[in-house]
């Protein structure tokens, strides 16, 4: 299965972005408001300038208690692992595991088209396993 299929199956196609100039307090508020673990950093809402997660906030908070007074640009990850809609889910799972990342922006022709979380991947895999189980159960119980 391809990433585009997982994206289209998501309940919401919305990608929440935040400006690199926004404050960390605003970031924390948006993470809570949207109940997400990461936001795409984008100056214009469509390009990918970086990504910032709860982990980024916590790690910076550990070393600098005043991190909430900084901007998103000061704590974001600027070099972002991305994938295309045509990438295989198994490839993305491997990349997420190898790099220990939980959110991957989906980019097509240099434009942000979505974001895939580890939760999206797990849900996809569970749905796939349940479908296979149901098919096997139906086959076994045919009369």
C-alpha positions in Angstrom: 0.0 0.0 0.0 1.1 3.5 -0.7 1.3 6.6 1.5 -1.4 8.3 -0.5 -3.8 5.6 0.4 -3.1 6.1 4.1 -3.5 9.9 3.7 -6.8 9.6 2.0 -8.1 7.2 4.8 -7.3 9.7 7.5 -10.2 11.3 9.3 -8.8 14.8 8.6 -6.6 15.8 5.7 -5.7 19.1 7.5 -2.0 19.8 8.0 -1.5 22.2 10.8 1.4 24.6 10.2 3.1 27.3 12.3 5.3 30.1 11.2 9.0 30.0 12.2 8.6 33.4 13.8 5.8 32.2 16.1 6.6 31.8 19.8 7.0 28.5 21.5 4.0 29.4 23.8 1.9 29.6 20.6 3.3 26.3 19.5 2.4 24.6 22.7 -1.1 26.1 22.5 -1.6 24.8 18.9 -0.3 21.3 19.8 -2.8 21.2 22.6 -5.7 22.7 20.5 -5.2 20.3 17.6 -4.3 17.4 19.8 -1.2 16.6 17.7 2.4 15.8 18.5 4.1 17.9 15.8 3.5 20.8 13.5 4.9 21.6 10.2 7.0 24.8 10.2 6.1 26.9 7.2 6.3 30.6 6.4 3.6 30.5 3.8 1.5 27.4 4.8 2.5 25.3 1.8 6.3 25.1 1.8 8.3 23.0 4.3 10.7 25.0 6.4 11.0 22.5 9.2 9.1 20.4 11.7 8.7 20.9 15.5 7.4 18.4 18.0 6.6 18.0 21.6 10.0 16.3 21.9 11.7 19.4 20.6 10.0 21.5 23.3 10.9 19.0 26.1 14.5 18.6 25.0 15.0 22.3 24.9 13.2 22.8 28.2 15.5 20.4 29.8 18.6 22.4 28.8 17.0 25.9 28.9 14.1 26.7 31.1 13.4 29.9 29.2 12.7 28.0 25.9 9.0 29.2 26.0 10.3 32.7 25.3 12.0 31.6 22.1 10.7 31.3 18.6 9.8 28.1 16.8 12.8 28.6 14.5 15.1 28.3 17.5 13.9 24.8 18.4 12.6 23.3 15.1 14.2 20.5 13.1 15.3 22.2 9.8 16.5 19.1 7.9 13.3 17.1 7.6 12.8 13.5 6.5 10.0 13.5 4.0 8.2 11.0 1.7 6.1 11.1 -1.4 2.5 10.0 -1.8 3.8 7.1 -4.0 6.1 5.7 -1.3 5.3 2.3 0.1 4.1 2.2 3.7 6.6 -0.5 4.5 9.4 1.9 3.4 8.1 4.7 5.6 7.8 2.3 8.6 11.4 1.4 8.2 12.5 5.0 7.9 10.5 6.0 11.0 12.0 3.1 13.0 15.6 3.6 11.8 15.5 7.4 12.4 13.3 7.2 15.5 10.8 9.8 14.2 7.1 9.9 14.7 6.0 12.4 12.1 6.8 12.6 8.4 5.6 15.3 6.1 4.3 14.1 2.7 5.7 16.3 -0.1 4.8 16.2 -3.8 6.5 18.5 -6.4 8.0 20.5 -3.5 4.5 21.2 -2.0 3.3 19.9 1.3 0.3 17.6 0.8 0.0 15.9 4.2 1.6 14.5 7.2 1.9 10.9 8.4 2.3 10.0 12.0 3.3 6.7 13.6 -0.3 6.4 14.7 -1.5 6.6 11.1 0.9 3.8 10.1 -0.1 1.6 13.1 -3.8 2.2 12.3 -3.2 1.2 8.7 -1.4 -1.9 9.7 -4.1 -3.0 12.2 -6.8 -2.4 9.6 -4.8 -4.5 7.1 -4.4 -7.4 9.6 -8.1 -7.3 10.5 -9.0 -7.5 6.8 -6.7 -10.4 6.3 -8.1 -12.2 9.4 -11.7 -11.7 8.2 -10.8 -13.0 4.8 -9.2 -16.1 6.2 -12.1 -16.6 8.7 -14.6 -16.4 5.8 -12.6 -18.8 3.7 -12.3 -21.4 6.6 -16.0 -21.2 7.4 -17.3 -21.5 3.9 -19.9 -24.2 3.4 
